[in-house]
């Protein structure tokens, strides 16, 4: 793996075009004076190119795939997004309410673990650094063609851990890699070996540091990490509203972007999912809007959904002018029908 594709994230540096989140109403004001925040110089955006990463990781998979008698002709392409989605979210619509209610119950239990104002507890990181880390993880996740559930669970692990623990800036990227590793172990049949996770950060950390951080995270969360995510709710809603594949990708674009903004933690995962569905219905002029307006879906607060949808659109406009381009690059690809182009009109 060439050094150009191995990325040490300079979390003490912020891109020239930062995400403007000043219009959001956070649940609690950060009491820290601005001068106490890290003084962060501007720099050029991080560019993560994919060719050599895929080549190297493919070679790492080779022995494992041969042992399992897998087809390696497509390297890391295990399945297309549509096939993967159908396998992960296949259920009879007759059970929609039961499935949805069970997810809502799990959501109440798990998301007590996430404090939407946890940055107040952190002394060496802030929301801009979190945005850089999440953007980098979205890019790595896309290049490895991992399941969507893996990405969303990875971000949940990061937020849940930071809600309980302070972290040093030098270990923040390590936390991101470990969260992705743990999520892979829970969701993926085949995932990168440990040495690949070390290579992602240009071998900034040792194998011992990686393992020790994994133990620390798992113990902190008491091995209870299989939380329902906005992706789970959205895929069920997409089936319920009978979205086309392009409409699903469009909603997923907003869904992935929501991970970047720390301020959106104030919304429940189910609310974010319905808000993404709401945006799809409005944008494509579909006939399902009455199901949301009339609260046909379980446990919907219409005001929260509309406010969340506004925040998501505001975020998307800011991302278009930001150096955090992993989500736009992902959904600007043919694999996702280039749905990112539609957001230019939002």
SVG drawing of the C-alpha trace seen along z (x, -y; Angstrom):
<svg xmlns="http://www.w3.org/2000/svg" viewBox="-54 -33 58 57">
<polyline fill="none" stroke="black" stroke-width="0.4" points="0.0,0.0 1.5,-3.3 1.9,-6.1 -0.5,-8.3 -3.3,-6.0 -2.5,-5.6 -4.0,-8.4 -3.1,-9.8 -5.9,-12.2 -4.6,-15.5 -7.4,-16.2 -5.9,-19.4 -6.5,-20.8 -9.8,-22.0 -10.7,-22.4 -11.0,-25.7 -14.8,-25.3 -16.1,-24.2 -19.7,-23.0 -21.7,-25.9 -24.0,-24.5 -24.7,-27.9 -28.4,-27.7 -29.0,-24.5 -30.5,-24.7 -28.5,-22.4 -30.0,-21.0 -27.4,-22.7 -24.9,-25.5 -21.2,-24.5 -19.9,-26.4 -16.3,-26.4 -15.0,-29.8 -13.9,-29.7 -10.4,-30.5 -10.2,-27.3 -11.1,-25.3 -8.2,-23.9 -6.7,-26.5 -6.9,-24.8 -5.2,-26.1 -6.7,-25.7 -5.3,-23.3 -6.2,-21.4 -8.8,-18.6 -7.7,-15.0 -7.8,-13.1 -8.4,-9.4 -7.9,-7.6 -9.1,-4.1 -7.0,-2.2 -4.1,-1.1 -6.3,-0.5 -8.5,1.9 -5.5,3.7 -3.7,4.2 -6.9,5.2 -7.8,7.5 -4.5,9.3 -5.1,9.5 -8.4,11.2 -6.9,13.7 -6.0,16.4 -9.2,16.2 -11.3,16.2 -9.4,19.2 -10.0,21.1 -13.7,20.3 -13.8,21.1 -15.1,17.6 -15.0,15.9 -12.2,13.3 -12.8,12.0 -14.5,8.9 -12.0,8.2 -14.0,6.6 -17.3,6.4 -19.2,9.0 -22.7,7.9 -24.5,5.0 -26.3,2.5 -29.7,3.6 -29.0,7.3 -27.5,6.6 -30.5,4.5 -32.9,7.2 -31.0,9.8 -30.7,7.7 -34.2,6.2 -36.5,9.0 -39.7,9.2 -43.4,9.5 -45.3,6.3 -47.9,8.0 -45.4,7.7 -44.5,4.1 -46.0,2.8 -44.5,5.5 -41.0,5.1 -41.2,1.3 -42.4,1.4 -39.6,3.7 -37.1,1.4 -38.6,-1.6 -38.3,0.3 -34.7,1.1 -34.1,-2.5 -35.3,-3.8 -33.0,-1.4 -29.9,-1.9 -29.9,-5.6 -30.0,-6.4 -26.3,-5.5 -25.7,-8.5 -25.5,-12.0 -26.3,-14.5 -24.1,-17.1 -21.1,-14.8 -18.7,-17.3 -19.0,-19.3 -17.2,-16.4 -14.4,-16.4 -11.3,-18.6 -9.2,-17.7 -11.7,-17.1 -14.7,-19.0 -17.6,-18.5 -15.5,-19.6 -12.9,-16.9 -15.7,-14.3 -17.0,-15.4 -13.5,-14.8 -13.3,-11.4 -16.8,-10.3 -16.1,-11.6 -12.9,-9.5 -14.8,-6.4 -17.5,-6.8 -14.8,-6.8 -13.0,-3.7 -16.4,-1.9 -17.3,-2.7 -14.0,-1.5 -14.3,1.8 -17.9,2.2 -19.1,3.1 -22.7,3.4 -24.6,0.2 -25.4,1.5 -21.7,1.7 -21.2,-2.0 -24.1,-3.1 -23.2,-0.8 -19.6,-2.1 -20.8,-5.7 -23.1,-4.6 -20.1,-2.9 -18.1,-6.1 -20.8,-8.3 -21.8,-5.9 -18.1,-5.6 -17.5,-9.3 -20.7,-9.9 -19.0,-8.1 -15.2,-8.6 -12.9,-11.4 -10.4,-10.7 -7.1,-12.3 -6.9,-13.8 -4.0,-11.5 -6.2,-8.4 -9.3,-9.7 -8.5,-8.1 -7.7,-4.9 -11.2,-5.0 -12.7,-5.3 -10.8,-2.3 -11.7,-0.2 -15.3,-1.1 -15.3,-0.1 -13.5,3.2 -16.1,4.0 -19.0,3.2 -17.4,5.4 -17.1,8.3 -20.8,8.0 -22.1,7.6 -19.6,8.8 -18.9,12.3 -15.5,11.3 -13.7,8.1 -10.2,6.7 -7.6,8.3 -6.1,6.3 -3.0,5.3 -5.3,3.6 -6.9,1.5 -3.4,0.4 -2.5,-0.4 -5.5,-2.7 -3.8,-5.2 -0.3,-4.8 0.6,-2.5 0.3,-5.4 -0.7,-2.8 0.6,0.5 -1.3,3.8 -1.2,3.8 -2.8,0.3 -5.5,1.4 -6.4,4.5 -6.2,2.6 -8.6,-0.1 -11.0,2.6 -11.1,4.1 -11.6,0.7 -14.5,-0.1 -16.2,3.2 -16.0,3.1 -17.1,-0.5 -20.3,0.4 -20.7,3.6 -20.7,5.7 -24.1,4.2 -23.6,2.6 -26.2,4.0 -28.3,0.9 -31.0,0.2 -29.8,-2.6 -31.5,-5.1 -30.6,-2.8 -32.8,0.0 -35.7,-2.4 -35.2,-3.9 -35.1,-0.6 -38.4,0.5 -39.9,-2.8 -38.6,-2.6 -40.4,0.8 -43.5,-0.6 -43.6,-3.6 -42.5,-1.4 -39.6,-3.6 -37.8,-2.8 -34.1,-2.0 -33.2,-5.5 -35.5,-7.0 -33.9,-4.7 -30.4,-5.8 -31.5,-9.4 -32.8,-8.9 -29.7,-7.0 -27.6,-10.0 -29.3,-12.2 -29.1,-9.3 -25.3,-8.9 -24.8,-12.7 -26.7,-12.8 -23.8,-10.8 -21.4,-13.7 -23.1,-16.4 -22.8,-16.0 -25.8,-18.4 -28.2,-15.8 -27.7,-13.6 -30.5,-15.5 -32.9,-13.6 -33.9,-10.0 -32.8,-7.5 -36.3,-6.8 -37.0,-10.5 -34.0,-10.9 -35.1,-7.9 -38.7,-9.3 -37.3,-12.7 -35.2,-11.2 -38.3,-9.5 -40.2,-12.7 -37.5,-14.5 -37.8,-11.7 -41.6,-11.9 -41.5,-15.7 -38.7,-15.8 -40.1,-13.1 -43.8,-14.3 -44.9,-10.9 -48.3,-10.1 -47.1,-8.8 -46.9,-12.2 -50.4,-11.7 -49.0,-8.6 -46.6,-10.8 -48.9,-13.8 -51.6,-11.6 -49.1,-9.9 -49.8,-6.5 -46.2,-5.4 -45.8,-4.4 -44.6,-7.0 -44.1,-9.9 -43.7,-13.5 -44.5,-15.5 -42.8,-18.7 -39.6,-16.8 -39.7,-15.2 -40.1,-18.5 -37.4,-20.2 -35.1,-17.3 -35.8,-17.5 -34.9,-21.2 -31.7,-20.5 -30.8,-17.7 -31.3,-20.0 -29.3,-22.7 -26.5,-20.2 -26.6,-19.0 -26.1,-22.6 -23.2,-23.1 -21.6,-19.8 -21.7,-20.8 -19.3,-23.7 -17.2,-21.7 -14.0,-19.7 -15.8,-16.8 -16.7,-15.2 -16.8,-11.4 -20.6,-11.2 -21.0,-13.3 -18.4,-11.2 -20.0,-8.0 -23.5,-8.9 -22.1,-10.7 -20.9,-7.3 -22.7,-5.1 -23.1,-2.5 -25.6,-4.8 -27.1,-6.2 -25.4,-9.5 -28.2,-10.7 -25.9,-13.4 -26.6,-15.5 -30.2,-15.9 -29.2,-17.7 -27.9,-20.7 -31.6,-21.7 -32.4,-21.5"/>
</svg>
